[in-house]
């Protein structure tokens, strides 16, 4: 039995990417952000606030890493069945390693009382690079991803993107309440924005939402993989190759930045000769994304009067 097969090496490489990514996130968390009470995004920021409040108000010293690991362990238990095996393993590696690095990478490089703007910028950059590497390794650091798996079936409008925004908003509000300093909350907002943009750059320039177009003779298998593995809708267009003069299907699907890496992998596994291109989308509304909203007016029952040519002519003559 071969241990170092191509598939196993791919799993090992993904795991290494996840660990390296969480190592950078641990550095960003301790060195740049938490040391200056700049709350990072997501559940790590929430854990940091809880830890700091307990220490300053009650003298109870419980590391933020313990809260982070505890929250994600609970979420992991409830969402495990909805994950693929590889994603579950890499997510477990991500959660555990990030919790460890949140505790281990606790050293001072002279910025703990330095320029808050520099700390917010470089903290966001390093955190974003780390998060991007985790996504590139087909992993997750838990939090909103797992929460979306749990709530997604019951509350269709709660996508990962929605939950990220909700959790980040809660973290910013709690940061202001806990520290009583609006300036720190604004620095946190800067760090979160930079982190998001930097992680997009690491994931091959992937933006928040992208439309992917796939041309392949194996379109049935690819569309089934997208619908079952990513739980995203797929639309097929009839097209004709102008060189071959053959009719073929063009698949179109819209995915988030975190899902784009997995989408490319699914297509590559089904057909390495497939032609794939993507385009950024400024916003996506509908099932699985932002809900469509109307202005409250009803346009369905308005009576439309058909005007004939004879009526128009008569009115003109009059």
N, C-alpha and C positions, 0 to 999 in steps of 0.2 A: 504493500500500500504506500503510494507516494504521499509524503507530507507536504512538500513544497511544490504543489501543483499551481497552475496559473490562477485558479479560483481562490485557493488558500492564500496565495501571495497577495491577491487583491484584497481579501478580508484583512490581512495583517496590515497592509498599507493604509486601508481605511481607518483601522483602529489607531495606527500611529498618528494619522492626521488629527483624529479626534483628541488624542492625548496631548499632542503639541498645541492644538487649538485651545484646549482648556487650561494648559500651562500658561499661555499668553493671557487668557482671560483672568487667571488667578493673579498674575502680576498687575494687570490693569486694575483689578478690584482692590487689591491691598495697597499698592504703591501710589497710584494716582487718585483713585476715587474715594474709597472708604476712609482712607487716612485723612482726607480733607472734608469728610461728611458730604461728599458729592454722591448721591445715590445712583447706582447703575440701574439699568432697566430691568424689568421682569421680576422674577421671584428672588434673584440674588439681591436686588435693591430692597425688596420688602424684608428679606431676612436681615440685611444690614441695619435697617431702621429698627426692627424689633430688638436686635442685639444691643444696639447703642442706647435705646430707651431704657431697657432693663438695667444696663450698667450704670447709666447716669442717674436714674430715678430710684432704683432699688438696690444698687450695688451688686446685682446678680450678673456674673460674668459667664455668659453662654455664647460661644463663638457663633458668628453668622453662618458658618459652614454647617453647623449642627441643624439649625433651623432649615437651611436650604435642602440638606439631605433628607430631613424628615418630611418636608412638604412633598418633595418629588418622589419619595418612596411610596407615600400614600397614593399619589397620582399614578405612579407606575403600576401599582397593584391593580387599580381599577381599569387601566387602559391597556394592559398587557395583551389581552386577547385580540384587540383590534390592530395590533402591530404585526408586521412581518417579523420573522425570526431575526434576520440580519439587522433590521432597524432597531429591534428591541435590544439586541446585544450591544450595538454601538451606542444606543441611548443610555443603557445602563453604565457603559464605560464612561460616557460623557458626564453623567450626573455624579458618579462616584469620584472620578478624577478631578472634576471641577471643585467638588466639595473638599477634596484633599488639598488641592492647590490654593484654595481660598484660605486654608489654614497654614500651609507650608510656606508659600511665597509671601511671607510677611517680613519684609525688610525695608529699611529706610535709605533712600538715595538722596535725601536732602530736600525733598519737595513737600514733606508733610505740613510745613508751615510756609510754603512758597506761594508762587503765583497761582491763584485758583483757575485763571483762564488757561494757563499752560497745562495744568493738571486735567482740566475738563477736556481739552483738545487731545492731548496725548493719551489720556485714559480712554477716550472714545475711539481713537485710532487703533490702539493695541487691542482693546476689547473687540472691535469690529473685525480686525484681522483674525483673531482667535475664533470668533463665531463663524466667520466665513470658512475657515479650515475645518471646523466641526461639520458644517453643512457639506463641504466638499468630500468629507469622509462618510457621507450618508448617515450621519449621526445627529444627535440632538442633545441639548443640555436640559431637557425636560421643560417644566414650566408650561407655557402657553400651548406648545405642541400637544402635550399629554392632556391638558385640560380640554383642548379642542376635540381630541379623540373621545373623551368622556361625554361632553355635552353636545357634540356635533350632530348626533342622531336625533336628539330630542329638540334641540334648538338649531334649526337649519341656518339661521342668520349668523350664528356664532362661529365664524371661520377663525383660522389661526390669526389672520390679520386683524380681525375685530378684537380678539382676545388680547393680542399684543398691545393694541391701542388702549383698551380698557385697563389692563394691568399697569401699563406705563403711566396712565393718568392717575390711577390710585396711588402709585408710588410717589409721584410728584406732589400730590395733595398731602399724603402722609409725611413726606419729607418736610414740607412747610410746617405742618402741625407739630412734628417731633422736634425740629430744630429751631422753629420760630424765626427762620431766616429766609426771606423770599429770594435773596441773592443766591443762596446755595441751591434752591430749587431751580432757578434759571440756569445756573451752571450745569445742573443735572440734565436739563433739557438740551443744552448744547452737546453734552457728552452723548446722550441718547441719539440725537440726530446724526452726529458724526459716526457713531458706531454703526448705525443702520446703513449709511452711505458707504462706509468702508467695507462692510460685509458684502454689499452688492458688488463692489469692485473685485473682491476675492473670488466670488462665484462667477467668474468670467463676465463681469459687467452686467449680471442679471439685475433687473430692476424689480420693483414691487410686484408687478403683474406683467406677464408676457403672453403673447399669442404665438403658438407654435404651429407651423405648417409642415406636414410630413407627407412625402411622396414615396410610396413603397408598394410593391406587388403583394406584400404580406400585410395588407392593411387591416384584414379581419382580426388577426392575432394582435396587432399593435393596438387597435381600438379597444379590444377586450381587455388588454393589459392596463390601458389607461383608465378604463371604467372600473375595473376591479381592484387594481393596486393603488391608484391615486384617487379613485372615487370622483373623477372629473368627467364631464360630458365631452363627447366628441361629435363633430359634424363632418360628414363626408361630402365632397364636391365632385361632380363629374368633370373630367378634364381630358384633353387630348395632347399627346406629345407631338409637337410640330415637326420633329425630326423623324420619329418612328411612325407617326400617324396612328398610334395606338391609343385607345381610350383607357383611362386609368382613374383611380380615386386619389383625391387630395384630402388628407385629414387635417382638421383644425381643432385645437384645444387651447384653453386659457388656464394657466397655472400660476401659482405664487412663486416667489424667488426660491423658497426652500424646496419646492416640489420640482423645480426645473432640472436639478441635477439628477434626480431619480427618473424623471421623464426621459432624459437623454440616454440613461443607462438601459431603461426598458426597451427603447427603440433599437439601441445597439445590439441588445441580446436577441431581439426578434429578427432584425435584418441589418447587417452591417453595411449593406449597399444602399440603404435608404437615404433619401435627400431630405434634410431638415433645415429649416430656417425659422427665425423668430423675429418678432417686432415688439417693441415696448408699448405698453398701454397706459395711458394716463389715469384711467379709472375703469373698473369693471363692475357692472351692476346686474343683479339677477341672482338666480339660484347659486349658492356657494360663495357669493361675494357680497357687495353692498346691496341692501334691499332697494327695490324701485319704489319711489314715492311719487304720488300725484299731488295736485294742488287742492284736492278736495272737491273739485267740480266734476259733474257727471256729463260726459260728452257722448254717451252711448245712445240716449233716447231722443236726441234732437231730430225733429222732423225735417227731412230734406225734400224740397219741392222740385220736381223735374220740370225744367223750362224747355218747351219745344221750339223748333225753328219758327213754326207758324205763329206762336205767341209772341216771340221776339219781334217778328216782322210786323204783326198787328200793332204792338206797342210803339214801334218806331214810326209807323204810318200815322198813329194818333198824335 
